[in-house]
C-alpha cells in the first residue's frame, strides 16, 4: 500500500506514477485512518520521499545523520524495516550513487544550481511554504519556477517507484 496525504489528489504527476506502479493508494488523512478496515502497516517496509536526505556531509566528507525533526521521527522505523529515503544531499550537482548510512538506504536525487533556485528556493519555499504555514508571509508566484518544480518532482517520483515493493508503505513529505 502507498500512504498518501489527501492533497496528493491534486498532484496528477505523482498520482500517475503511483498508478503506473499499480499499487493501491491509502488515504492517510485522520478521517480515513480511523475507518474500519483501514490497513495497518506495522511490518511493511517504509519508503520516505522528502526534499533532503536524512544525512549531511561533514567537512571531512563523511556522512552524518541530520538533527531534524523528521529524521528523528522516521529514522527508527526506516532502520527497523530496511527502509529507503529518497532525497537530495543539499549540495548542487552532487551526482553520487545511492548509499547506505546508519541503517538507512539513501537514494540520491541530484539537483543543479538552477533547479535549486527554481524548485527549492523558488516554488517550494517561495510559494508553497507560506501557503502550508498559514501565510506567515505572502507567497510569491513566478511562472519560471513551475516547470523546474514539476521536473524535479518527477525525478523524485521515479526514484521512489524504482524502490516500491508490493508491501511498501510510502511517506511523501515536504512539497513533493
N, CA, C and O of each residue as an XYZ file, in Angstrom:
704
protein
N       0.820     -1.201      0.000
C       0.000      0.000      0.000
C       0.855      1.252      0.000
O       1.986      1.235      0.486
N       0.339      2.310     -0.527
C       1.029      3.581     -0.573
C       0.207      4.580      0.217
O      -0.927      4.879     -0.157
N       0.758      5.102      1.303
C       0.059      6.109      2.093
C       0.303      7.458      1.464
O       1.446      7.824      1.189
N      -0.756      8.194      1.236
C      -0.647      9.484      0.570
C      -1.398     10.541      1.353
O      -2.504     10.285      1.831
N      -0.816     11.730      1.495
C      -1.582     12.801      2.090
C      -2.763     13.129      1.183
O      -2.701     12.912     -0.027
N      -3.828     13.646      1.765
C      -5.029     13.902      0.979
C      -4.776     14.876     -0.157
O      -5.471     14.817     -1.172
N      -3.786     15.789     -0.019
C      -3.541     16.747     -1.089
C      -2.868     16.114     -2.314
O      -2.681     16.789     -3.326
N      -2.505     14.837     -2.238
C      -1.931     14.169     -3.409
C      -2.942     14.096     -4.545
O      -2.565     14.007     -5.713
N      -4.230     14.134     -4.200
C      -5.258     14.100     -5.237
C      -5.088     15.251     -6.220
O      -5.493     15.152     -7.378
N      -4.488     16.338     -5.756
C      -4.256     17.495     -6.609
C      -2.911     17.432     -7.318
O      -2.498     18.412     -7.938
N      -2.225     16.303     -7.237
C      -0.918     16.139     -7.843
C      -0.981     15.056     -8.910
O      -0.592     13.919     -8.642
N      -1.460     15.370    -10.113
C      -1.589     14.343    -11.136
C      -0.266     13.697    -11.527
O      -0.257     12.543    -11.955
N       0.851     14.406    -11.394
C       2.128     13.816    -11.770
C       2.497     12.656    -10.846
O       2.927     11.607    -11.327
N       2.337     12.821     -9.527
C       2.650     11.721     -8.615
C       1.570     10.648     -8.647
O       1.870      9.460     -8.520
N       0.316     11.060     -8.815
C      -0.758     10.066     -8.909
C      -0.518      9.154    -10.114
O      -0.782      7.954    -10.044
N      -0.018      9.719    -11.220
C       0.280      8.921    -12.413
C       1.382      7.906    -12.114
O       1.304      6.759    -12.553
N       2.401      8.320    -11.375
C       3.492      7.414    -11.034
C       2.969      6.268    -10.176
O       3.351      5.115    -10.376
N       2.100      6.581     -9.223
C       1.547      5.531     -8.371
C       0.671      4.579     -9.167
O       0.701      3.371     -8.935
N      -0.115      5.113    -10.111
C      -0.935      4.237    -10.959
C      -0.037      3.341    -11.802
O      -0.327      2.159    -11.983
N       1.066      3.911    -12.322
C       1.981      3.127    -13.152
C       2.607      1.998    -12.339
O       2.898      0.928    -12.874
N       2.811      2.239    -11.052
C       3.369      1.203    -10.187
C       2.314      0.155     -9.831
O       2.645     -0.890     -9.272
N       1.044      0.429    -10.152
C      -0.079     -0.488     -9.926
C      -0.179     -0.908     -8.465
O      -0.320     -2.090     -8.150
N      -0.103      0.081     -7.582
C      -0.230     -0.174     -6.157
C      -1.495      0.486     -5.636
O      -1.886      1.546     -6.124
N      -2.139     -0.127     -4.651
C      -3.296      0.524     -4.045
C      -2.853      1.759     -3.280
O      -1.757      1.787     -2.719
N      -3.687      2.765     -3.256
C      -3.376      4.004     -2.558
C      -4.283      4.103     -1.340
O      -5.499      3.939     -1.437
N      -3.670      4.374     -0.195
C      -4.417      4.545      1.049
C      -4.410      6.022      1.379
O      -3.346      6.637      1.448
N      -5.575      6.598      1.584
C      -5.653      7.984      2.016
C      -5.345      7.999      3.501
O      -6.072      7.395      4.290
N      -4.265      8.688      3.898
C      -3.835      8.648      5.294
C      -4.338      9.829      6.100
O      -3.801     10.107      7.173
N      -5.347     10.530      5.619
C      -5.905     11.606      6.419
C      -6.522     11.001      7.672
O      -6.957      9.850      7.648
N      -6.568     11.754      8.761
C      -7.071     11.187     10.007
C      -8.466     10.571      9.878
O      -8.726      9.529     10.479
N      -9.374     11.190      9.108
C     -10.721     10.647      8.981
C     -10.685      9.259      8.365
O     -11.375      8.362      8.850
N      -9.916      9.056      7.331
C      -9.848      7.756      6.679
C      -9.067      6.749      7.514
O      -9.384      5.559      7.513
N      -8.053      7.220      8.224
C      -7.241      6.304      9.017
C      -8.059      5.671     10.141
O      -7.726      4.585     10.615
N      -9.122      6.343     10.566
C      -9.961      5.797     11.628
C     -11.075      4.911     11.089
O     -11.818      4.322     11.873
N     -11.207      4.803      9.783
C     -12.274      3.997      9.198
C     -12.049      2.527      9.500
O     -10.907      2.066      9.509
N     -13.137      1.774      9.753
C     -12.989      0.332      9.964
C     -12.350     -0.326      8.750
O     -12.672      0.007      7.610
N     -11.463     -1.243      8.997
C     -10.825     -1.969      7.908
C      -9.633     -1.252      7.299
O      -9.026     -1.750      6.351
N      -9.290     -0.078      7.839
C      -8.129      0.627      7.309
C      -6.890     -0.223      7.560
O      -6.702     -0.716      8.672
N      -6.030     -0.407      6.539
C      -4.870     -1.279      6.703
C      -3.877     -0.737      7.723
O      -3.702      0.475      7.853
N      -3.249     -1.624      8.422
C      -2.204     -1.272      9.370
C      -0.900     -1.795      8.792
O      -0.799     -2.971      8.441
N       0.088     -0.932      8.693
C       1.336     -1.298      8.035
C       2.447     -1.500      9.051
O       3.537     -0.952      8.886
N       2.196     -2.269     10.088
C       3.167     -2.404     11.165
C       4.444     -3.112     10.735
O       5.507     -2.839     11.293
N       4.373     -4.007      9.766
C       5.578     -4.729      9.372
C       6.027     -4.386      7.954
O       6.983     -4.975      7.449
N       5.364     -3.464      7.324
C       5.737     -3.105      5.963
C       7.045     -2.318      5.947
O       7.374     -1.597      6.889
N       7.776     -2.478      4.852
C       8.980     -1.674      4.655
C       8.529     -0.236      4.437
O       7.463     -0.002      3.868
N       9.319      0.717      4.876
C       8.974      2.130      4.763
C       9.878      2.806      3.748
O      11.100      2.659      3.790
N       9.266      3.548      2.835
C       9.976      4.366      1.858
C       9.581      5.808      2.129
O       8.398      6.147      2.103
N      10.569      6.658      2.389
C      10.313      8.071      2.647
C      10.811      8.887      1.465
O      11.924      8.687      0.979
N       9.976      9.802      1.014
C      10.361     10.742     -0.042
C      10.288     12.127      0.578
O       9.211     12.589      0.956
N      11.431     12.786      0.683
C      11.490     14.122      1.263
C      12.525     14.934      0.509
O      13.406     14.380     -0.150
N      12.415     16.232      0.609
C      13.334     17.095     -0.118
C      14.794     16.747      0.185
O      15.592     16.573     -0.736
N      15.142     16.646      1.452
C      16.524     16.389      1.849
C      16.680     14.973      2.386
O      15.767     14.424      3.003
N      17.836     14.398      2.147
C      18.173     13.098      2.732
C      18.316     13.258      4.246
O      18.454     14.382      4.728
N      18.286     12.173      4.996
C      18.400     12.261      6.458
C      19.843     12.419      6.937
O      20.130     12.254      8.123
N      20.731     12.735      6.026
C      22.148     12.878      6.349
C      22.694     14.175      5.768
O      22.105     14.776      4.869
N      23.819     14.581      6.300
C      24.543     15.721      5.734
C      26.016     15.344      5.688
O      26.477     14.507      6.464
N      26.739     15.957      4.788
C      28.161     15.670      4.642
C      28.967     16.604      5.536
O      28.759     17.817      5.533
N      29.887     16.025      6.298
C      30.753     16.820      7.172
C      31.870     17.443      6.347
O      32.035     17.128      5.168
N      32.631     18.325      6.974
C      33.775     18.933      6.292
C      34.805     17.889      5.884
O      35.552     18.085      4.926
N      34.842     16.778      6.616
C      35.773     15.692      6.295
C      35.234     14.802      5.174
O      35.898     13.851      4.762
N      34.029     15.110      4.680
C      33.461     14.332      3.582
C      32.719     13.082      4.018
O      32.364     12.253      3.180
N      32.479     12.933      5.305
C      31.756     11.762      5.820
C      30.287     12.124      6.017
O      29.938     13.290      6.204
N      29.434     11.100      5.972
C      28.006     11.319      6.193
C      27.699     11.283      7.675
O      28.221     10.444      8.409
N      26.841     12.208      8.114
C      26.408     12.275      9.499
C      24.893     12.447      9.500
O      24.357     13.204      8.691
N      24.199     11.753     10.398
C      22.750     11.854     10.487
C      22.349     13.291     10.828
O      22.909     13.906     11.735
N      21.375     13.810     10.090
C      20.893     15.176     10.303
C      20.072     15.259     11.589
O      19.456     14.274     11.997
N      20.062     16.429     12.226
C      19.375     16.558     13.511
C      17.894     16.912     13.416
O      17.259     17.098     14.454
N      17.323     17.013     12.239
C      15.954     17.492     12.078
C      14.881     16.607     12.690
O      15.111     15.433     12.980
N      13.702     17.192     12.882
C      12.578     16.501     13.488
C      12.054     15.337     12.667
O      11.715     14.292     13.222
N      11.984     15.502     11.349
C      11.507     14.408     10.503
C      12.451     13.215     10.600
O      12.004     12.072     10.695
N      13.742     13.479     10.576
C      14.732     12.402     10.685
C      14.585     11.698     12.023
O      14.556     10.468     12.076
N      14.492     12.462     13.102
C      14.360     11.864     14.427
C      13.091     11.023     14.542
O      13.083     10.000     15.227
N      12.021     11.450     13.874
C      10.747     10.733     13.976
C      10.704      9.479     13.114
O      10.166      8.459     13.544
N      11.257      9.532     11.915
C      11.080      8.441     10.953
C      12.265      7.486     10.879
O      12.078      6.310     10.565
N      13.470      7.952     11.157
C      14.660      7.106     11.021
C      14.569      5.787     11.782
O      14.988      4.763     11.241
N      14.045      5.755     13.010
C      13.956      4.451     13.694
C      13.095      3.439     12.930
O      13.418      2.251     12.908
N      12.024      3.886     12.315
C      11.175      2.991     11.521
C      11.907      2.505     10.278
O      11.799      1.340      9.896
N      12.652      3.410      9.652
C      13.416      3.021      8.466
C      14.474      1.983      8.819
O      14.657      1.010      8.087
N      15.162      2.181      9.923
C      16.192      1.223     10.342
C      15.583     -0.142     10.651
O      16.148     -1.173     10.285
N      14.442     -0.150     11.319
C      13.785     -1.408     11.695
C      13.224     -2.162     10.499
O      13.050     -3.379     10.560
N      12.939     -1.453      9.416
C      12.246     -2.074      8.280
C      13.070     -2.057      6.994
O      12.514     -2.172      5.902
N      14.385     -1.915      7.116
C      15.253     -1.851      5.931
C      14.745     -0.803      4.965
O      14.645     -1.041      3.761
N      14.427      0.360      5.507
C      13.784      1.416      4.740
C      14.695      2.153      3.778
O      15.919      2.026      3.801
N      14.042      2.922      2.941
C      14.712      3.715      1.917
C      14.256      5.157      2.058
O      13.086      5.429      2.324
N      15.196      6.078      1.876
C      14.885      7.506      1.902
C      15.321      8.081      0.566
O      16.489      7.968      0.195
N      14.404      8.690     -0.155
C      14.690      9.346     -1.429
C      14.780     10.833     -1.157
O      13.848     11.417     -0.606
N      15.896     11.460     -1.538
C      16.049     12.891     -1.296
C      17.300     13.461     -1.936
O      18.026     12.777     -2.657
N      17.525     14.711     -1.656
C      18.631     15.494     -2.191
C      19.681     15.662     -1.101
O      19.334     15.752      0.076
N      20.949     15.706     -1.468
C      22.032     15.822     -0.482
C      22.138     17.217      0.126
O      22.741     17.387      1.186
N      21.559     18.207     -0.532
C      21.683     19.586     -0.065
C      22.757     20.352     -0.802
O      22.946     21.545     -0.564
N      23.472     19.674     -1.705
C      24.537     20.312     -2.469
C      24.222     20.238     -3.958
O      23.673     19.243     -4.432
N      24.566     21.279     -4.684
C      24.309     21.320     -6.124
C      25.217     20.350     -6.876
O      26.376     20.138     -6.517
N      24.655     19.778     -7.917
C      25.399     18.893     -8.832
C      26.117     17.759     -8.103
O      27.210     17.355     -8.499
N      25.512     17.259     -7.059
C      26.104     16.176     -6.274
C      25.684     14.841     -6.888
O      24.767     14.182     -6.396
N      26.352     14.457     -7.948
C      25.996     13.240     -8.691
C      26.676     12.030     -8.053
O      27.682     11.528     -8.553
N      26.110     11.580     -6.952
C      26.665     10.407     -6.275
C      25.664      9.267     -6.353
O      24.466      9.484     -6.536
N      26.165      8.070     -6.213
C      25.298      6.898     -6.225
C      24.553      6.788     -4.899
O      24.919      7.402     -3.897
N      23.511      5.996     -4.934
C      22.784      5.698     -3.703
C      23.746      5.048     -2.720
O      24.716      4.407     -3.124
N      23.475      5.213     -1.418
C      24.387      4.682     -0.409
C      23.609      4.299      0.843
O      22.462      4.703      1.036
N      24.260      3.515      1.680
C      23.684      3.049      2.937
C      24.403      3.770      4.076
O      25.633      3.801      4.117
N      23.632      4.350      5.000
C      24.244      5.009      6.155
C      23.351      4.815      7.365
O      22.152      5.090      7.306
N      23.921      4.350      8.448
C      23.243      4.227      9.733
C      21.918      3.457      9.611
O      20.909      3.837     10.205
N      21.942      2.378      8.837
C      20.778      1.510      8.717
C      19.728      1.955      7.732
O      18.659      1.349      7.656
N      20.009      3.012      6.966
C      19.032      3.539      6.010
C      19.654      3.561      4.617
O      20.784      4.016      4.437
N      18.900      3.062      3.633
C      19.312      3.134      2.239
C      18.898      4.493      1.693
O      17.719      4.845      1.727
N      19.856      5.252      1.194
C      19.618      6.603      0.693
C      19.670      6.614     -0.826
O      20.688      6.249     -1.415
N      18.579      7.031     -1.465
C      18.503      7.180     -2.924
C      18.631      8.666     -3.229
O      17.806      9.469     -2.791
N      19.655      9.026     -3.971
C      20.002     10.424     -4.208
C      19.328     10.968     -5.463
O      19.372     10.355     -6.529
N      18.703     12.137     -5.310
C      18.203     12.913     -6.441
C      19.117     14.124     -6.545
O      19.138     14.968     -5.649
N      19.870     14.213     -7.631
C      20.813     15.309     -7.817
C      20.088     16.534     -8.379
O      19.230     16.411     -9.254
N      20.441     17.717     -7.868
C      19.857     18.973     -8.346
C      20.958     19.906     -8.812
O      22.022     19.987     -8.197
N      20.696     20.607     -9.902
C      21.619     21.626    -10.389
C      21.390     22.930     -9.625
O      20.416     23.060     -8.884
N      22.291     23.888     -9.811
C      22.123     25.200     -9.173
C      20.803     25.844     -9.592
O      20.079     26.384     -8.756
N      20.492     25.786    -10.885
C      19.251     26.421    -11.356
C      18.012     25.700    -10.828
O      16.994     26.342    -10.568
N      18.080     24.373    -10.664
C      16.943     23.644    -10.089
C      16.761     23.999     -8.607
O      15.633     24.104     -8.124
N      17.855     24.180     -7.905
C      17.771     24.582     -6.502
C      17.091     25.945     -6.404
O      16.237     26.162     -5.545
N      17.481     26.862     -7.294
C      16.875     28.195     -7.274
C      15.389     28.156     -7.594
O      14.600     28.813     -6.915
N      14.989     27.398     -8.616
C      13.584     27.391     -9.035
C      12.726     26.422     -8.222
O      11.642     26.791     -7.771
N      13.194     25.198     -8.032
C      12.410     24.180     -7.328
C      12.402     24.413     -5.825
O      11.340     24.484     -5.205
N      13.605     24.534     -5.236
C      13.718     24.570     -3.777
C      13.498     25.981     -3.216
O      12.572     26.212     -2.440
N      14.361     26.918     -3.619
C      14.235     28.285     -3.094
C      13.019     28.989     -3.682
O      12.398     29.827     -3.026
N      12.686     28.646     -4.912
C      11.571     29.292     -5.596
C      10.227     28.732     -5.205
O       9.629     29.178     -4.226
N       9.735     27.747     -5.966
C       8.368     27.279     -5.786
C       8.126     26.639     -4.420
O       7.107     26.915     -3.789
N       9.049     25.783     -3.949
C       8.829     25.116     -2.659
C       8.830     26.109     -1.500
O       7.896     26.132     -0.698
N       9.883     26.932     -1.412
C      10.000     27.839     -0.272
C       9.321     29.186     -0.495
O       8.846     29.804      0.458
N       9.271     29.646     -1.741
C       8.673     30.953     -2.019
C       7.164     30.915     -2.183
O       6.470     31.869     -1.832
N       6.651     29.800     -2.722
C       5.211     29.692     -2.963
C       4.540     28.755     -1.973
O       3.628     29.167     -1.257
N       4.972     27.507     -1.919
C       4.271     26.508     -1.112
C       4.469     26.662      0.387
O       3.513     26.524      1.151
N       5.691     26.945      0.823
C       5.937     27.042      2.256
C       4.999     28.044      2.917
O       4.376     27.705      3.923
N       4.870     29.263      2.398
C       3.934     30.206      3.041
C       2.486     29.699      3.028
O       1.745     29.933      3.983
N       2.082     29.017      1.974
C       0.712     28.507      1.908
C       0.461     27.415      2.944
O      -0.621     27.353      3.527
N       1.451     26.552      3.177
C       1.304     25.468      4.151
C       1.512     25.942      5.589
O       1.271     25.184      6.529
N       1.947     27.155      5.764
C       2.201     27.682      7.104
C       1.355     28.926      7.347
O       1.837     29.922      7.887
N       0.100     28.860      6.946
C      -0.888     29.912      7.215
C      -0.454     31.290      6.737
O      -0.777     32.301      7.360
N       0.265     31.324      5.646
C       0.667     32.592      5.015
C       1.339     33.538      6.011
O       0.979     34.711      6.109
N       2.324     33.009      6.751
C       3.074     33.860      7.680
C       3.805     34.964      6.919
O       4.175     35.994      7.481
N       3.993     34.726      5.667
C       4.466     35.776      4.738
C       3.752     35.521      3.419
O       3.345     34.391      3.147
N       3.597     36.536      2.611
C       2.860     36.349      1.356
C       3.603     35.394      0.413
O       4.814     35.517      0.232
N       2.875     34.442     -0.185
C       3.518     33.567     -1.171
C       3.855     34.344     -2.436
O       3.183     35.312     -2.790
N       4.906     33.900     -3.103
C       5.307     34.509     -4.374
C       4.932     33.554     -5.505
O       5.005     32.335     -5.349
N       4.537     34.110     -6.627
C       4.163     33.300     -7.791
C       4.971     33.754     -8.998
O       4.849     34.893     -9.448
N       5.795     32.854     -9.516
C       6.594     33.154    -10.705
C       6.503     31.963    -11.650
O       6.818     30.838    -11.263
N       6.085     32.198    -12.858
C       5.929     31.114    -13.838
C       7.229     30.348    -14.059
O       7.193     29.140    -14.292
N       8.352     31.006    -13.992
C       9.636     30.351    -14.267
C       9.953     29.253    -13.248
O      10.822     28.420    -13.506
N       9.273     29.231    -12.099
C       9.509     28.216    -11.088
C       8.726     26.940    -11.341
O       9.113     25.876    -10.858
N       7.626     27.023    -12.096
C       6.712     25.894    -12.200
C       7.317     24.667    -12.858
O       7.301     23.594    -12.256
N       7.854     24.779    -14.074
C       8.335     23.585    -14.792
C       9.546     22.932    -14.135
O       9.630     21.704    -14.126
N      10.490     23.700    -13.585
C      11.545     23.023    -12.819
C      10.977     22.261    -11.618
O      11.469     21.185    -11.281
N       9.950     22.809    -10.974
C       9.305     22.119     -9.859
C       8.705     20.794    -10.329
O       8.878     19.770     -9.669
N       8.010     20.805    -11.448
C       7.412     19.587    -11.997
C       8.503     18.586    -12.378
O       8.398     17.403    -12.055
N       9.544     19.052    -13.058
C      10.616     18.152    -13.499
C      11.345     17.504    -12.326
O      11.604     16.300    -12.347
N      11.674     18.281    -11.318
C      12.385     17.728    -10.155
C      11.489     16.734     -9.421
O      11.955     15.668     -9.020
N      10.217     17.064     -9.239
C       9.308     16.137     -8.573
C       9.166     14.837     -9.349
O       9.026     13.769     -8.753
N       9.201     14.919    -10.662
C       9.132     13.698    -11.475
C      10.346     12.820    -11.190
O      10.215     11.598    -11.108
N      11.509     13.415    -11.041
C      12.712     12.627    -10.729
C      12.622     11.995     -9.334
O      13.031     10.850     -9.141
N      12.092     12.733     -8.380
C      11.869     12.151     -7.050
C      10.928     10.961     -7.167
O      11.187      9.901     -6.597
N       9.839     11.136     -7.903
C       8.844     10.062     -8.049
C       9.442      8.851     -8.758
O       9.157      7.715     -8.377
N      10.254      9.071     -9.769
C      10.879      7.946    -10.482
C      11.813      7.171     -9.567
O      11.845      5.942     -9.618
N      12.576      7.871     -8.729
C      13.451      7.183     -7.766
C      12.611      6.353     -6.798
O      12.976      5.227     -6.460
N      11.483      6.914     -6.354
C      10.617      6.194     -5.412
C      10.015      4.964     -6.062
O       9.988      3.897     -5.447
N       9.536      5.085     -7.280
C       8.903      3.956     -7.969
C       9.902      2.822     -8.166
O       9.526      1.651     -8.105
N      11.160      3.152     -8.400
C      12.183      2.113     -8.557
C      12.354      1.285     -7.289
O      12.826      0.149     -7.351
N      11.976      1.839     -6.144
C      12.155      1.161     -4.858
C      10.892      0.502     -4.321
O      10.977     -0.350     -3.436
N       9.740      0.868     -4.827
C       8.477      0.400     -4.259
C       8.296     -1.097     -4.487
O       8.475     -1.609     -5.591
N       7.938     -1.770     -3.415
C       7.600     -3.190     -3.478
C       6.115     -3.351     -3.166
O       5.427     -2.381     -2.849
N       5.638     -4.573     -3.260
C       4.211     -4.827     -3.049
C       3.741     -4.434     -1.648
O       2.613     -3.971     -1.479
N       4.596     -4.615     -0.651
C       4.192     -4.344      0.733
C       4.821     -3.054      1.262
O       5.091     -2.931      2.457
N       5.046     -2.120      0.385
C       5.702     -0.868      0.760
C       4.713      0.114      1.375
O       3.574      0.235      0.923
N       5.160      0.804      2.398
C       4.440      1.946      2.925
C       5.259      3.162      2.521
O       6.453      3.231      2.814
N       4.629      4.121      1.852
C       5.349      5.284      1.330
C       4.904      6.531      2.081
O       3.713      6.824      2.188
N       5.897      7.263      2.601
C       5.650      8.528      3.281
C       6.193      9.626      2.375
O       7.403      9.723      2.175
N       5.308     10.452      1.828
C       5.728     11.571      0.979
C       5.660     12.824      1.827
O       4.594     13.205      2.309
N       6.805     13.463      2.005
C       6.915     14.598      2.908
C       7.323     15.836      2.117
O       7.621     15.757      0.925
N       7.333     16.965      2.791
C       7.680     18.244      2.193
C       6.685     18.615      1.113
O       5.476     18.469      1.296
N       7.184     19.086      0.004
C       6.310     19.627     -1.034
C       6.361     18.789     -2.301
O       6.089     19.310     -3.382
N       6.701     17.507     -2.205
C       6.789     16.654     -3.366
C       5.420     16.288     -3.877
O       5.303     15.563     -4.865
